[in-house]
Amino acid sequence: IAEETDGYVGADLENLAREAAMLALRDSMEVKEVKKKYFDEALKKVRASVGKGDVERYRKVEEQYLRSAKAALVKDASYLG
């Protein structure tokens, strides 16, 4: 399951588990465990809330922030008071 849920955050995994459990219960109210087949079926419905494009945008924003923060540190380091 971990290999199939790259990019999923905690809430996404919670939704996946909940959906898998609901699928198992629909098959039988007597179910004692949620098998992988239910997770596989749930994966068809539950998607990651953060897409690869979002991750790339966040990475670029982080890079810009780090560059500006580093520049500010260098500028402040030259101040002798």
Sequence and secondary structure as in RCSB ss.txt:
>XXXX:A:sequence
IAEETDGYVGADLENLAREAAMLALRDSMEVKEVKKKYFDEALKKVRASVGKGDVERYRKVEEQYLRSAKAALVK
DASYLG
>XXXX:A:secstr
 GGG TT  HHHHHHHHHHHHHHHHHH TT  S  HHHHHHHHTT   SS HHHHHHHHHHHHHHHHHHHHHHHH
HHT   
